[in-house]
Every structure is written in C-alpha cells, then in structure tokens.
C-alpha cells in the first residue's frame, strides 16, 4: 500500500487529486480492469486473445505477468475500446476513482500544459547525447587552438585534457 500526502505530485506519479491510498499495484490494476471490461462486454479470454494466446490473457488477468504497450493495444482492439479507455480503467482501478475522474484530470493536466489541442509528433525528434555534444565542442576547441599554431602540449594544458586526447584528435583529423 502506498500513501501519498504531497501537495502537487508525489514520487509515484500520482497527481494530488488522487492523494490517498493506492490499493493495488499497476499490474493488479491492469488485471482487474481488463477482466472487468472483458466480462462487462460478455467476452471470454479466448475471444480477446488475438495474436497472443488465451493463457497469456489469463496470466495478465491474474497479474502474474506484465503487459506491453503493443499487447495492451491489441487487447483494447479485441474488446473494441480505445487503448486510452482501457488505460483510464486501469488507473481508475488503481486509485479507486471513477474513470471520469481519471479522464477529467488528464484533460485538466493537458490544458495546463497547453497540449490539449496540439498535434503530437508521430516520431521522436533526434536528440544528440550530451557526451556527443561535449565531444564535438572539445574537438572544435582543439582544432581552433591547433590552427592558432599552438603545440599539442599547449592545447592539452589550456583545455585541461590529457595530451593523448589531443594526439587522438590529430590522428582522426589526418584520416579525414
């Protein structure tokens, strides 16, 4: 059992509107929500198995295994609901709130972020790693100082790096 008493959002990612006792794990909440909506629609585990097998659905509903996003989407499709609806039921189960409260909070949160009416990119943007960016900056500084006619030892001292770093940079430049 997790009890959140924080003002805005606790370390468990539960918004202040849901502050209180979380009565189950996310895996158990998924199991309960899947079973609830499946039986509510009068479907068997076999009916919704699709490309997975019925035993996998059974393990999901008994909370002995976790679900992937892809399988969650497949199951929602088999039940003929949106994956977001299934996810709302999962968080409603986990927090003890009705699904409408979960969805209303999501809407409020997206409005506050200014994202409710924005198109979301279909692909993540390419982000350069911080190490690669630092390496590029260092390489540019090394090249600039060497171009000024400084020796490798002087460049190494000025930049506070090992002389072998400068030597490696010079060797790479010769190969280009």
C-alpha positions in Angstrom: 0.0 0.0 0.0 1.3 3.5 -0.9 0.1 6.6 0.8 0.7 9.9 -0.8 0.4 13.1 1.2 2.2 15.5 -1.2 0.7 18.8 -2.4 1.2 18.5 -6.1 2.5 15.2 -7.4 4.2 12.5 -5.4 7.2 10.4 -6.5 4.9 7.7 -7.6 3.4 9.9 -10.3 0.0 10.1 -8.7 -1.5 13.6 -9.0 -2.7 15.5 -5.9 -6.3 14.9 -6.9 -5.7 11.2 -6.2 -3.8 11.7 -3.0 -4.8 9.0 -0.6 -4.3 5.2 -0.5 -3.4 3.3 -3.7 -4.9 -0.1 -3.0 -3.1 -2.1 -5.7 -0.1 -2.3 -8.0 -0.3 -1.2 -11.6 -0.1 -4.9 -12.6 -3.0 -5.8 -10.4 -4.9 -2.7 -11.6 -4.4 -3.8 -15.2 -5.6 -7.3 -14.4 -8.7 -6.0 -12.6 -9.6 -3.5 -15.4 -9.0 -6.0 -18.2 -11.1 -8.6 -16.5 -13.8 -6.1 -15.6 -14.2 -4.7 -19.1 -14.0 -8.1 -20.8 -16.7 -9.6 -18.6 -18.8 -6.4 -18.9 -18.8 -6.9 -22.7 -19.6 -10.6 -22.3 -16.3 -11.8 -23.8 -14.2 -14.8 -22.9 -10.4 -14.7 -22.6 -10.3 -16.8 -25.8 -12.4 -14.1 -27.6 -9.8 -11.4 -26.9 -6.6 -13.4 -27.3 -6.0 -12.4 -30.9 -2.3 -12.9 -31.8 -1.5 -13.8 -28.2 -2.8 -17.0 -26.6 -5.5 -17.4 -24.1 -3.1 -18.5 -21.4 -1.3 -15.1 -21.8 -4.6 -13.3 -21.2 -5.2 -15.5 -18.2 -1.8 -14.6 -16.8 -2.5 -10.9 -17.4 -5.8 -11.2 -15.6 -4.2 -13.0 -12.7 -1.5 -10.3 -12.5 1.3 -12.9 -12.9 2.8 -11.1 -15.9 3.0 -7.5 -17.1 1.6 -6.2 -20.3 3.4 -4.5 -23.1 2.0 -1.4 -24.8 1.6 -3.4 -28.0 -0.4 -6.2 -26.3 -2.4 -3.6 -24.4 -3.4 -2.0 -27.7 -4.2 -5.4 -29.2 -6.4 -6.3 -26.2 -8.2 -3.0 -26.3 -8.9 -3.5 -30.0 -10.3 -7.0 -29.4 -12.6 -5.6 -26.7 -13.5 -2.8 -29.2 -12.4 0.1 -27.0 -9.7 2.7 -27.4 -6.4 1.8 -25.6 -6.8 5.1 -23.7 -10.2 3.9 -22.4 -8.5 0.7 -21.1 -5.8 2.8 -19.5 -8.4 5.0 -17.9 -10.0 1.9 -16.4 -6.6 0.7 -15.1 -5.9 4.0 -13.3 -9.5 4.1 -12.0 -9.0 0.7 -10.6 -5.7 1.6 -9.1 -6.8 4.9 -7.5 -10.4 3.9 -6.6 -11.7 6.8 -8.6 -14.3 6.6 -11.3 -12.9 6.6 -14.9 -14.5 10.0 -15.5 -12.3 11.5 -12.7 -9.2 10.0 -14.2 -10.1 11.3 -17.7 -11.0 14.7 -16.3 -7.7 15.0 -14.5 -5.9 14.0 -17.7 -7.8 16.8 -19.6 -7.0 19.3 -16.9 -3.4 18.4 -16.9 -3.1 18.6 -20.7 -4.8 22.0 -20.7 -2.5 23.3 -18.0 0.5 22.2 -20.2 -1.0 23.8 -23.2 -1.0 20.5 -25.0 -4.7 19.6 -25.1 -5.3 20.9 -28.7 -1.8 20.4 -30.0 -0.8 17.8 -32.6 1.7 15.4 -31.1 4.7 14.3 -33.3 4.4 10.8 -34.7 8.1 10.2 -34.2 10.5 11.3 -31.5 13.0 14.0 -32.6 16.6 13.0 -32.8 18.4 14.3 -29.7 22.1 14.4 -29.6 23.5 12.8 -26.5 25.2 15.2 -24.0 28.5 13.3 -24.4 28.5 13.6 -28.1 27.8 17.4 -27.9 30.6 17.8 -25.4 33.0 15.8 -27.6 32.1 18.0 -30.6 32.7 21.2 -28.6 36.1 19.9 -27.4 37.1 18.8 -30.9 36.2 22.3 -32.2 38.3 23.9 -29.4 41.2 21.6 -30.2 41.0 22.4 -33.9 40.9 26.2 -33.3 43.8 26.2 -30.9 45.9 24.0 -33.2 45.0 26.3 -36.1 46.4 29.2 -34.0 49.8 27.3 -34.1 49.8 26.1 -30.5 51.5 22.8 -29.8 49.7 19.7 -28.7 51.1 20.1 -25.2 49.9 23.7 -25.0 46.4 22.8 -26.2 46.2 20.0 -23.7 47.3 22.3 -20.8 44.9 25.1 -21.9 41.9 22.8 -22.2 42.8 20.7 -19.1 42.8 17.4 -21.0 45.3 14.6 -21.5 47.8 15.1 -24.2 46.7 11.7 -25.6 43.3 13.3 -26.3 44.9 15.9 -28.5 47.0 13.3 -30.2 44.0 11.2 -30.9 42.2 14.2 -32.3 45.1 15.0 -34.6 45.2 11.3 -35.8 41.5 11.3 -36.6 41.8 14.6 -38.5 44.6 13.1 -40.6 42.3 10.2 -41.6 39.6 12.5 -42.7 
